[in-house]
Amino acid sequence: MEINEIAKLIDLNKRKAGLEFKKAIGIECDNELERVRKEAEVVSNIAKSTGIEIIFPNQNRLEDLEKMLEGTTPEQKKEAIASKSGETFDLLSKRAEIAGTNYENRYEVAKIAHILSKMDEIEKAKIKEAIVEGTFEGQLKIGSLNEKKRQKLARSLNRCGIKCTVSEAELVPTDPGEDEISIKIENRKVWVNKETMEHLENNLKRIEVIGSELQVRNAKRQVLEFSEEEEQKYAEFQQEYLELLKKQDELLHEYHNEIKN
């Protein structure tokens, strides 16, 4: 199973949970919920058949919050959200914060799940304990992975807030002090180094400017006949926009390569 497919399953499960909550508080969404449930079931069965198990950072804390919310009715939750106050609202907010962070990091969670499926069962069990706790003490053996996968595992764990470094065939709970920075592009968090980030931000700003200009010119072009000069300028904007998108792909090339198994 590919990393993109694992990330898709995380997305489907999030959408399913959201729709189930909507239904519980009386919002009509049966048809969409049924469709998402079926799609999630298909992808989930594929994951199980290939030995993929999705483990979320701070899962234990999420489960603790769920227990504290037991006995709270859907109506009480709805009222808490509307009032934005009270213990129930605080619990819901904390749960949403952890779940939201995990969703933003879904591609890192997917990478971790893919690597875990290749590990020795004893080593995997210890790594899973660290993930659900969101931290670990002491050293964790990862000898069943080659050096490349060890580094990949540590990198994704760090991006999920579980600080660690690789020392030979072990994970050590120390901060790597790396200069990676995250940025959200098209509803997806990506990670790059500081130098790349500067170029990426400048490129994104220009994409926004040219994109807005193209929208305006497209709208005018629907109702007005452009002169030869205006058509040429329009074509120049289109060409620059395509070049900016190409540049973005180049800047993110290394990150996107991580998705490849």
GULO-459651 format. One record per residue (C-alpha): residue number from 1; chain; x, z, y. Coordinates in pm, 1 decimal, padded with zeros to 6 digits. Example, Ala and Ser with C-alpha at 12.3 -4.5 7.8 and 13.67 -1.06 7.14 Angstrom:
<rs>
zaza 1; miro A; X 01230.0; Z 00780.0; Y -00450.0
zaza 2; miro A; X 01367.0; Z 00714.0; Y -00106.0
</rs>
This chain:
<rs>
zaza 1; miro A; X 00000.0; Z 00000.0; Y 00000.0
zaza 2; miro A; X 00138.9; Z -00099.8; Y 00339.9
zaza 3; miro A; X 00185.0; Z 00137.1; Y 00633.8
zaza 4; miro A; X -00068.6; Z -00053.1; Y 00844.9
zaza 5; miro A; X -00330.2; Z -00001.4; Y 00573.6
zaza 6; miro A; X -00261.3; Z 00373.3; Y 00560.7
zaza 7; miro A; X -00297.9; Z 00390.1; Y 00940.3
zaza 8; miro A; X -00625.1; Z 00197.3; Y 00906.0
zaza 9; miro A; X -00755.1; Z 00459.2; Y 00660.6
zaza 10; miro A; X -00670.3; Z 00736.2; Y 00910.6
zaza 11; miro A; X -00860.9; Z 00543.8; Y 01176.5
zaza 12; miro A; X -01162.7; Z 00493.2; Y 00949.3
zaza 13; miro A; X -01172.9; Z 00861.7; Y 00854.6
zaza 14; miro A; X -01161.9; Z 00959.5; Y 01222.0
zaza 15; miro A; X -01448.2; Z 00723.6; Y 01303.0
zaza 16; miro A; X -01644.9; Z 00855.8; Y 01004.9
zaza 17; miro A; X -01597.7; Z 01217.7; Y 01115.2
zaza 18; miro A; X -01706.4; Z 01130.2; Y 01468.1
zaza 19; miro A; X -02020.0; Z 00955.1; Y 01346.2
zaza 20; miro A; X -02104.6; Z 01241.6; Y 01111.1
zaza 21; miro A; X -02078.0; Z 01482.3; Y 01404.9
zaza 22; miro A; X -02303.0; Z 01258.7; Y 01614.7
zaza 23; miro A; X -02559.2; Z 01249.0; Y 01335.1
zaza 24; miro A; X -02543.9; Z 01628.2; Y 01297.2
zaza 25; miro A; X -02636.1; Z 01679.4; Y 01662.7
zaza 26; miro A; X -02920.8; Z 01430.1; Y 01644.4
zaza 27; miro A; X -02768.6; Z 01103.0; Y 01764.0
zaza 28; miro A; X -02894.8; Z 00801.2; Y 01568.3
zaza 29; miro A; X -02601.6; Z 00624.1; Y 01398.4
zaza 30; miro A; X -02701.0; Z 00591.0; Y 01031.4
zaza 31; miro A; X -02626.2; Z 00219.8; Y 00994.4
zaza 32; miro A; X -02281.8; Z 00238.8; Y 01151.7
zaza 33; miro A; X -02200.0; Z 00558.0; Y 00960.4
zaza 34; miro A; X -02292.3; Z 00396.3; Y 00628.4
zaza 35; miro A; X -02079.7; Z 00090.6; Y 00706.0
zaza 36; miro A; X -01775.3; Z 00298.6; Y 00801.5
zaza 37; miro A; X -01819.5; Z 00524.8; Y 00497.5
zaza 38; miro A; X -01816.4; Z 00226.2; Y 00261.3
zaza 39; miro A; X -01512.8; Z 00070.8; Y 00424.9
zaza 40; miro A; X -01326.9; Z 00404.1; Y 00419.6
zaza 41; miro A; X -01411.5; Z 00451.0; Y 00051.1
zaza 42; miro A; X -01265.2; Z 00111.7; Y -00039.5
zaza 43; miro A; X -00937.6; Z 00176.2; Y 00144.1
zaza 44; miro A; X -00923.1; Z 00534.9; Y 00013.3
zaza 45; miro A; X -00950.5; Z 00412.5; Y -00345.5
zaza 46; miro A; X -00662.4; Z 00172.5; Y -00286.7
zaza 47; miro A; X -00455.1; Z 00459.5; Y -00145.6
zaza 48; miro A; X -00524.8; Z 00680.9; Y -00447.5
zaza 49; miro A; X -00439.2; Z 00401.8; Y -00690.1
zaza 50; miro A; X -00098.1; Z 00357.0; Y -00527.7
zaza 51; miro A; X -00014.4; Z 00727.6; Y -00508.2
zaza 52; miro A; X -00062.9; Z 00761.0; Y -00132.8
zaza 53; miro A; X -00164.9; Z 01103.9; Y -00002.7
zaza 54; miro A; X -00213.7; Z 01152.7; Y 00370.3
zaza 55; miro A; X -00080.6; Z 01488.0; Y 00492.4
zaza 56; miro A; X -00150.6; Z 01588.5; Y 00852.4
zaza 57; miro A; X 00079.6; Z 01805.5; Y 01065.8
zaza 58; miro A; X -00066.7; Z 02151.7; Y 01137.0
zaza 59; miro A; X -00337.9; Z 02095.8; Y 00876.9
zaza 60; miro A; X -00339.1; Z 02468.1; Y 00797.3
zaza 61; miro A; X -00419.0; Z 02548.9; Y 01160.3
zaza 62; miro A; X -00701.4; Z 02294.3; Y 01155.6
zaza 63; miro A; X -00845.8; Z 02455.2; Y 00844.0
zaza 64; miro A; X -00823.0; Z 02800.1; Y 01005.8
zaza 65; miro A; X -01018.9; Z 02669.3; Y 01304.4
zaza 66; miro A; X -01278.1; Z 02516.6; Y 01072.3
zaza 67; miro A; X -01327.0; Z 02854.4; Y 00902.6
zaza 68; miro A; X -01370.6; Z 03021.6; Y 01241.6
zaza 69; miro A; X -01639.1; Z 02764.8; Y 01324.3
zaza 70; miro A; X -01829.2; Z 02825.8; Y 01000.4
zaza 71; miro A; X -02181.3; Z 02942.8; Y 01072.4
zaza 72; miro A; X -02188.2; Z 02765.3; Y 01407.6
zaza 73; miro A; X -02486.4; Z 02530.8; Y 01411.2
zaza 74; miro A; X -02466.8; Z 02171.1; Y 01539.9
zaza 75; miro A; X -02692.7; Z 02274.5; Y 01827.5
zaza 76; miro A; X -02457.5; Z 02557.6; Y 01924.8
zaza 77; miro A; X -02164.3; Z 02315.1; Y 01918.4
zaza 78; miro A; X -02358.9; Z 02070.9; Y 02132.2
zaza 79; miro A; X -02439.7; Z 02345.2; Y 02384.3
zaza 80; miro A; X -02074.6; Z 02459.6; Y 02389.8
zaza 81; miro A; X -01953.9; Z 02107.4; Y 02464.7
zaza 82; miro A; X -02213.9; Z 02067.6; Y 02739.2
zaza 83; miro A; X -02124.0; Z 02399.9; Y 02904.7
zaza 84; miro A; X -01747.6; Z 02367.1; Y 02849.9
zaza 85; miro A; X -01723.5; Z 02742.3; Y 02805.7
zaza 86; miro A; X -01731.2; Z 03017.2; Y 02545.4
zaza 87; miro A; X -01550.0; Z 03092.6; Y 02220.0
zaza 88; miro A; X -01705.9; Z 02799.9; Y 02033.7
zaza 89; miro A; X -01590.1; Z 02558.3; Y 02301.7
zaza 90; miro A; X -01236.9; Z 02702.9; Y 02286.4
zaza 91; miro A; X -01226.0; Z 02659.4; Y 01908.4
zaza 92; miro A; X -01363.0; Z 02305.5; Y 01929.9
zaza 93; miro A; X -01107.8; Z 02221.9; Y 02200.8
zaza 94; miro A; X -00816.1; Z 02351.8; Y 01995.1
zaza 95; miro A; X -00937.6; Z 02160.8; Y 01691.4
zaza 96; miro A; X -00980.8; Z 01844.4; Y 01898.2
zaza 97; miro A; X -00631.7; Z 01879.8; Y 02046.0
zaza 98; miro A; X -00460.7; Z 01898.1; Y 01706.2
zaza 99; miro A; X -00678.0; Z 01625.2; Y 01555.6
zaza 100; miro A; X -00624.3; Z 01407.3; Y 01862.8
zaza 101; miro A; X -00246.8; Z 01444.7; Y 01844.8
zaza 102; miro A; X -00250.2; Z 01358.9; Y 01474.3
zaza 103; miro A; X -00457.5; Z 01050.7; Y 01546.0
zaza 104; miro A; X -00221.5; Z 00938.4; Y 01821.7
zaza 105; miro A; X 00061.1; Z 00982.3; Y 01569.1
zaza 106; miro A; X -00129.2; Z 00803.2; Y 01291.7
zaza 107; miro A; X 00143.1; Z 00543.7; Y 01236.4
zaza 108; miro A; X 00403.1; Z 00819.5; Y 01196.4
zaza 109; miro A; X 00168.5; Z 01006.3; Y 00959.3
zaza 110; miro A; X 00124.4; Z 00679.3; Y 00767.1
zaza 111; miro A; X 00502.0; Z 00626.7; Y 00745.6
zaza 112; miro A; X 00545.2; Z 00981.0; Y 00616.1
zaza 113; miro A; X 00272.8; Z 00929.8; Y 00354.2
zaza 114; miro A; X 00442.6; Z 00610.4; Y 00238.7
zaza 115; miro A; X 00781.3; Z 00782.2; Y 00206.0
zaza 116; miro A; X 00632.0; Z 01085.5; Y 00028.1
zaza 117; miro A; X 00488.6; Z 00855.0; Y -00238.7
zaza 118; miro A; X 00849.7; Z 00765.4; Y -00333.2
zaza 119; miro A; X 00973.0; Z 01123.8; Y -00361.6
zaza 120; miro A; X 01036.1; Z 01359.2; Y -00650.5
zaza 121; miro A; X 00727.4; Z 01580.5; Y -00699.0
zaza 122; miro A; X 00912.0; Z 01910.2; Y -00646.5
zaza 123; miro A; X 01079.0; Z 01789.4; Y -00326.1
zaza 124; miro A; X 00753.3; Z 01635.1; Y -00207.2
zaza 125; miro A; X 00565.4; Z 01965.1; Y -00249.2
zaza 126; miro A; X 00810.7; Z 02143.8; Y -00017.2
zaza 127; miro A; X 00790.1; Z 01869.5; Y 00246.4
zaza 128; miro A; X 00409.9; Z 01882.9; Y 00233.3
zaza 129; miro A; X 00421.2; Z 02258.4; Y 00296.0
zaza 130; miro A; X 00635.6; Z 02200.6; Y 00605.5
zaza 131; miro A; X 00401.2; Z 01931.4; Y 00736.4
zaza 132; miro A; X 00079.2; Z 02129.1; Y 00702.4
zaza 133; miro A; X 00247.2; Z 02429.2; Y 00866.7
zaza 134; miro A; X 00391.0; Z 02211.5; Y 01142.6
zaza 135; miro A; X 00735.3; Z 02368.2; Y 01100.6
zaza 136; miro A; X 00977.2; Z 02500.6; Y 00839.1
zaza 137; miro A; X 01268.1; Z 02737.0; Y 00797.5
zaza 138; miro A; X 01570.8; Z 02685.9; Y 00578.4
zaza 139; miro A; X 01675.7; Z 02356.3; Y 00424.3
zaza 140; miro A; X 01456.4; Z 02117.8; Y 00227.5
zaza 141; miro A; X 01598.9; Z 01894.9; Y -00043.4
zaza 142; miro A; X 01530.6; Z 01521.4; Y -00009.1
zaza 143; miro A; X 01782.9; Z 01390.4; Y -00263.4
zaza 144; miro A; X 01526.0; Z 01166.9; Y -00432.1
zaza 145; miro A; X 01531.1; Z 00945.2; Y -00121.1
zaza 146; miro A; X 01810.4; Z 00709.4; Y -00023.2
zaza 147; miro A; X 01987.6; Z 00762.8; Y 00309.5
zaza 148; miro A; X 01774.7; Z 00507.1; Y 00494.1
zaza 149; miro A; X 01448.0; Z 00672.2; Y 00388.1
zaza 150; miro A; X 01585.2; Z 01019.4; Y 00466.3
zaza 151; miro A; X 01650.5; Z 00911.3; Y 00824.9
zaza 152; miro A; X 01307.2; Z 00745.5; Y 00847.4
zaza 153; miro A; X 01137.6; Z 01063.0; Y 00723.3
zaza 154; miro A; X 01322.9; Z 01283.0; Y 00972.5
zaza 155; miro A; X 01246.1; Z 01045.3; Y 01259.4
zaza 156; miro A; X 00872.0; Z 01041.6; Y 01188.8
zaza 157; miro A; X 00860.7; Z 01418.9; Y 01138.4
zaza 158; miro A; X 01031.4; Z 01469.1; Y 01475.5
zaza 159; miro A; X 00782.1; Z 01237.3; Y 01642.4
zaza 160; miro A; X 00505.7; Z 01455.6; Y 01496.5
zaza 161; miro A; X 00663.7; Z 01766.0; Y 01647.6
zaza 162; miro A; X 00838.6; Z 01893.7; Y 01333.1
zaza 163; miro A; X 01197.7; Z 01921.1; Y 01451.7
zaza 164; miro A; X 01463.9; Z 01843.8; Y 01193.5
zaza 165; miro A; X 01785.5; Z 01658.6; Y 01117.4
zaza 166; miro A; X 01934.5; Z 01514.3; Y 00799.1
zaza 167; miro A; X 02240.9; Z 01681.0; Y 00648.5
zaza 168; miro A; X 02352.7; Z 01490.3; Y 00340.8
zaza 169; miro A; X 02057.3; Z 01525.1; Y 00098.9
zaza 170; miro A; X 01866.4; Z 01791.6; Y 00293.4
zaza 171; miro A; X 01640.6; Z 01829.8; Y 00593.3
zaza 172; miro A; X 01759.0; Z 02098.5; Y 00834.1
zaza 173; miro A; X 01518.9; Z 02259.1; Y 01088.5
zaza 174; miro A; X 01725.0; Z 02181.6; Y 01397.6
zaza 175; miro A; X 01632.8; Z 01982.3; Y 01707.5
zaza 176; miro A; X 01805.3; Z 01641.5; Y 01693.0
zaza 177; miro A; X 01810.5; Z 01617.2; Y 02071.7
zaza 178; miro A; X 01739.2; Z 01244.6; Y 02056.7
zaza 179; miro A; X 01636.0; Z 01051.9; Y 02365.8
zaza 180; miro A; X 01324.7; Z 00885.2; Y 02223.5
zaza 181; miro A; X 01020.9; Z 00864.5; Y 02450.8
zaza 182; miro A; X 00665.2; Z 00773.9; Y 02359.4
zaza 183; miro A; X 00429.8; Z 00548.6; Y 02551.5
zaza 184; miro A; X 00078.4; Z 00431.5; Y 02472.0
zaza 185; miro A; X 00027.7; Z 00055.6; Y 02459.5
zaza 186; miro A; X -00311.9; Z -00089.3; Y 02365.9
zaza 187; miro A; X -00433.9; Z 00246.3; Y 02226.4
zaza 188; miro A; X -00122.6; Z 00288.4; Y 02014.6
zaza 189; miro A; X 00167.0; Z 00527.3; Y 02067.5
zaza 190; miro A; X 00506.6; Z 00364.1; Y 02035.6
zaza 191; miro A; X 00855.1; Z 00516.9; Y 02056.6
zaza 192; miro A; X 01162.5; Z 00376.1; Y 02230.9
zaza 193; miro A; X 01487.6; Z 00504.7; Y 02379.7
zaza 194; miro A; X 01522.8; Z 00584.8; Y 02748.9
zaza 195; miro A; X 01693.2; Z 00257.2; Y 02840.6
zaza 196; miro A; X 01426.5; Z 00048.1; Y 02667.5
zaza 197; miro A; X 01154.3; Z 00259.1; Y 02825.8
zaza 198; miro A; X 01268.5; Z 00167.2; Y 03177.0
zaza 199; miro A; X 01254.7; Z -00205.6; Y 03097.1
zaza 200; miro A; X 00924.4; Z -00163.2; Y 02913.6
zaza 201; miro A; X 00754.7; Z 00020.1; Y 03200.4
zaza 202; miro A; X 00864.3; Z -00245.7; Y 03450.7
zaza 203; miro A; X 00740.3; Z -00516.5; Y 03218.0
zaza 204; miro A; X 00403.7; Z -00343.6; Y 03170.6
zaza 205; miro A; X 00356.1; Z -00305.6; Y 03545.7
zaza 206; miro A; X 00417.1; Z -00676.8; Y 03594.5
zaza 207; miro A; X 00179.5; Z -00760.4; Y 03307.2
zaza 208; miro A; X -00090.7; Z -00559.6; Y 03483.8
zaza 209; miro A; X -00031.2; Z -00739.4; Y 03814.2
zaza 210; miro A; X -00027.3; Z -01088.3; Y 03662.8
zaza 211; miro A; X -00321.0; Z -01006.9; Y 03434.1
zaza 212; miro A; X -00533.5; Z -00901.9; Y 03731.6
zaza 213; miro A; X -00433.2; Z -01213.8; Y 03923.6
zaza 214; miro A; X -00527.4; Z -01435.1; Y 03629.8
zaza 215; miro A; X -00868.1; Z -01266.4; Y 03600.5
zaza 216; miro A; X -00941.6; Z -01338.1; Y 03966.5
zaza 217; miro A; X -00826.6; Z -01698.4; Y 03939.2
zaza 218; miro A; X -01021.0; Z -01749.1; Y 03615.3
zaza 219; miro A; X -01338.9; Z -01630.0; Y 03785.5
zaza 220; miro A; X -01281.4; Z -01862.2; Y 04083.0
zaza 221; miro A; X -01199.9; Z -02152.3; Y 03851.7
zaza 222; miro A; X -01543.3; Z -02119.3; Y 03689.0
zaza 223; miro A; X -01723.9; Z -02199.1; Y 04014.3
zaza 224; miro A; X -01468.7; Z -02386.1; Y 04225.9
zaza 225; miro A; X -01264.6; Z -02697.6; Y 04175.5
zaza 226; miro A; X -00898.1; Z -02610.6; Y 04213.4
zaza 227; miro A; X -00663.8; Z -02830.1; Y 04411.9
zaza 228; miro A; X -00351.3; Z -02966.1; Y 04245.9
zaza 229; miro A; X -00149.1; Z -02693.0; Y 04413.7
zaza 230; miro A; X -00389.0; Z -02421.3; Y 04293.4
zaza 231; miro A; X -00382.0; Z -02559.5; Y 03938.6
zaza 232; miro A; X -00003.7; Z -02554.2; Y 03942.8
zaza 233; miro A; X 00001.3; Z -02194.7; Y 04064.0
zaza 234; miro A; X -00254.5; Z -02100.4; Y 03798.1
zaza 235; miro A; X -00035.3; Z -02258.3; Y 03529.5
zaza 236; miro A; X 00268.0; Z -02070.6; Y 03661.9
zaza 237; miro A; X 00084.0; Z -01738.6; Y 03635.3
zaza 238; miro A; X -00022.3; Z -01821.8; Y 03279.3
zaza 239; miro A; X 00334.4; Z -01908.6; Y 03183.9
zaza 240; miro A; X 00472.2; Z -01589.6; Y 03336.7
zaza 241; miro A; X 00208.7; Z -01382.0; Y 03157.1
zaza 242; miro A; X 00306.6; Z -01534.7; Y 02820.7
zaza 243; miro A; X 00674.4; Z -01471.8; Y 02894.2
zaza 244; miro A; X 00599.3; Z -01108.6; Y 02979.8
zaza 245; miro A; X 00415.6; Z -01061.9; Y 02650.5
zaza 246; miro A; X 00708.4; Z -01217.0; Y 02466.1
zaza 247; miro A; X 00944.8; Z -00980.2; Y 02648.1
zaza 248; miro A; X 00726.4; Z -00684.4; Y 02546.3
zaza 249; miro A; X 00749.2; Z -00790.9; Y 02182.5
zaza 250; miro A; X 01126.8; Z -00813.4; Y 02213.7
zaza 251; miro A; X 01151.0; Z -00466.2; Y 02365.4
zaza 252; miro A; X 00934.5; Z -00322.7; Y 02085.4
zaza 253; miro A; X 01098.6; Z -00526.0; Y 01808.5
zaza 254; miro A; X 01292.7; Z -00232.8; Y 01663.8
zaza 255; miro A; X 00988.4; Z -00003.8; Y 01665.0
zaza 256; miro A; X 00759.1; Z -00264.5; Y 01507.2
zaza 257; miro A; X 01017.4; Z -00324.8; Y 01235.7
zaza 258; miro A; X 00962.5; Z 00033.3; Y 01119.6
zaza 259; miro A; X 00617.7; Z -00068.2; Y 00993.5
zaza 260; miro A; X 00779.1; Z -00295.7; Y 00738.0
zaza 261; miro A; X 00819.0; Z -00111.0; Y 00410.0
</rs>
